Amino acid sequence: SYAPFSADLTAPTSGQVINSGGAASVSVTFQWVGSDPDNDIASYALYLDNTNGATQVVASQTAATATQTLASGKTYYWKVVTKDKLGNTSVSTVNSFRIN
């Protein structure tokens, strides 16, 4: 059994600036692509915060997308941990983006 490949973070992209249009908060949809040589991905966990992407906000889901409502005027860091059915995990790179 092989560990899954690190998820490819597709949105929001690293360095992206999201315009809030003056709103206090914005709904942001996170998207990624996961793959595994054994085709046995069991779940994804989304990590998101304002410092280093170490805070888990979605513990376990099978979809490769998640939506969060975030405050404007901040920079966010996010990553995805992919887990397969045998418990093997991989961690994506950490991407950052800003909401203005």
C-alpha positions as a Markdown table, in Angstrom:
| # | Residue | x | y | z |
|---|---|---|---|---|
| 1 | Ser | 0.0 | 0.0 | 0.0 |
| 2 | Tyr | 1.2 | 3.5 | -0.9 |
| 3 | Ala | 0.6 | 6.7 | 0.8 |
| 4 | Pro | -1.6 | 9.2 | -1.1 |
| 5 | Phe | 0.1 | 11.9 | -3.0 |
| 6 | Ser | 0.0 | 15.4 | -1.5 |
| 7 | Ala | -3.2 | 17.3 | -2.6 |
| 8 | Asp | -2.7 | 19.9 | -5.3 |
| 9 | Leu | -4.3 | 23.1 | -4.0 |
| 10 | Thr | -6.2 | 24.7 | -6.8 |
| 11 | Ala | -8.3 | 27.5 | -5.2 |
| 12 | Pro | -7.7 | 30.0 | -3.8 |
| 13 | Thr | -4.3 | 30.2 | -5.4 |
| 14 | Ser | -1.2 | 31.1 | -3.4 |
| 15 | Gly | -0.8 | 34.9 | -3.3 |
| 16 | Gln | -4.4 | 35.5 | -4.5 |
| 17 | Val | -6.2 | 38.6 | -3.3 |
| 18 | Ile | -9.9 | 38.3 | -2.9 |
| 19 | Asn | -11.9 | 41.6 | -3.0 |
| 20 | Ser | -14.5 | 41.7 | -0.3 |
| 21 | Gly | -16.3 | 44.6 | -1.9 |
| 22 | Gly | -16.4 | 46.3 | 1.5 |
| 23 | Ala | -18.1 | 43.4 | 3.2 |
| 24 | Ala | -17.0 | 42.4 | 6.7 |
| 25 | Ser | -16.8 | 38.7 | 5.7 |
| 26 | Val | -16.6 | 36.7 | 2.5 |
| 27 | Ser | -17.5 | 33.1 | 1.6 |
| 28 | Val | -14.4 | 31.4 | 0.3 |
| 29 | Thr | -14.5 | 28.0 | -1.5 |
| 30 | Phe | -11.4 | 25.9 | -1.2 |
| 31 | Gln | -10.7 | 23.4 | -3.9 |
| 32 | Trp | -8.0 | 20.8 | -4.3 |
| 33 | Val | -7.1 | 17.6 | -6.3 |
| 34 | Gly | -6.2 | 14.5 | -4.5 |
| 35 | Ser | -4.7 | 11.3 | -5.9 |
| 36 | Asp | -3.4 | 8.0 | -4.6 |
| 37 | Pro | -1.6 | 5.1 | -6.4 |
| 38 | Asp | -3.9 | 2.6 | -4.8 |
| 39 | Asn | -7.1 | 4.6 | -5.5 |
| 40 | Asp | -8.1 | 4.4 | -1.8 |
| 41 | Ile | -8.4 | 8.0 | -0.5 |
| 42 | Ala | -10.7 | 7.9 | 2.5 |
| 43 | Ser | -10.8 | 11.5 | 3.6 |
| 44 | Tyr | -9.4 | 15.0 | 3.5 |
| 45 | Ala | -8.9 | 17.4 | 6.4 |
| 46 | Leu | -8.7 | 21.2 | 5.8 |
| 47 | Tyr | -6.4 | 23.3 | 7.9 |
| 48 | Leu | -6.8 | 27.1 | 7.9 |
| 49 | Asp | -5.7 | 30.0 | 10.0 |
| 50 | Asn | -3.9 | 33.4 | 10.0 |
| 51 | Thr | -0.4 | 32.2 | 10.9 |
| 52 | Asn | 0.8 | 28.9 | 9.4 |
| 53 | Gly | -2.2 | 26.7 | 8.4 |
| 54 | Ala | -1.9 | 24.5 | 11.5 |
| 55 | Thr | -5.5 | 24.8 | 12.7 |
| 56 | Gln | -7.9 | 22.1 | 11.6 |
| 57 | Val | -11.3 | 23.4 | 10.5 |
| 58 | Val | -12.7 | 20.4 | 8.7 |
| 59 | Ala | -11.7 | 17.1 | 10.3 |
| 60 | Ser | -12.8 | 14.6 | 7.8 |
| 61 | Gln | -14.7 | 14.8 | 4.5 |
| 62 | Thr | -14.7 | 13.0 | 1.2 |
| 63 | Ala | -15.3 | 16.0 | -1.1 |
| 64 | Ala | -12.3 | 17.9 | -2.5 |
| 65 | Thr | -13.9 | 21.2 | -1.8 |
| 66 | Ala | -15.0 | 23.1 | 1.3 |
| 67 | Thr | -16.5 | 26.5 | 1.9 |
| 68 | Gln | -15.7 | 28.8 | 4.9 |
| 69 | Thr | -16.9 | 32.3 | 5.8 |
| 70 | Leu | -13.8 | 34.4 | 6.5 |
| 71 | Ala | -13.2 | 37.9 | 7.8 |
| 72 | Ser | -12.0 | 40.6 | 5.5 |
| 73 | Gly | -8.7 | 42.5 | 6.0 |
| 74 | Lys | -6.7 | 39.4 | 6.8 |
| 75 | Thr | -4.2 | 37.0 | 5.3 |
| 76 | Tyr | -5.0 | 33.3 | 5.5 |
| 77 | Tyr | -2.9 | 30.1 | 5.3 |
| 78 | Trp | -4.3 | 26.8 | 4.3 |
| 79 | Lys | -3.3 | 23.2 | 3.6 |
| 80 | Val | -5.0 | 19.8 | 3.1 |
| 81 | Val | -4.1 | 16.5 | 4.7 |
| 82 | Thr | -5.1 | 13.4 | 2.6 |
| 83 | Lys | -5.7 | 10.1 | 4.3 |
| 84 | Asp | -6.2 | 6.7 | 2.7 |
| 85 | Lys | -8.1 | 3.7 | 3.9 |
| 86 | Leu | -5.1 | 2.2 | 5.6 |
| 87 | Gly | -4.4 | 5.3 | 7.6 |
| 88 | Asn | -1.5 | 6.6 | 5.4 |
| 89 | Thr | -1.4 | 10.4 | 5.2 |
| 90 | Ser | 0.2 | 13.1 | 3.1 |
| 91 | Val | 0.3 | 16.9 | 3.7 |
| 92 | Ser | 0.0 | 19.5 | 0.9 |
| 93 | Thr | 2.1 | 22.6 | 0.7 |
| 94 | Val | 0.7 | 25.6 | 2.6 |
| 95 | Asn | -0.9 | 28.3 | 0.4 |
| 96 | Ser | -1.7 | 31.8 | 1.5 |
| 97 | Phe | -4.2 | 34.4 | 0.2 |
| 98 | Arg | -5.5 | 37.7 | 1.4 |
| 99 | Ile | -9.0 | 39.1 | 1.7 |
| 100 | Asn | -9.1 | 42.9 | 1.2 |
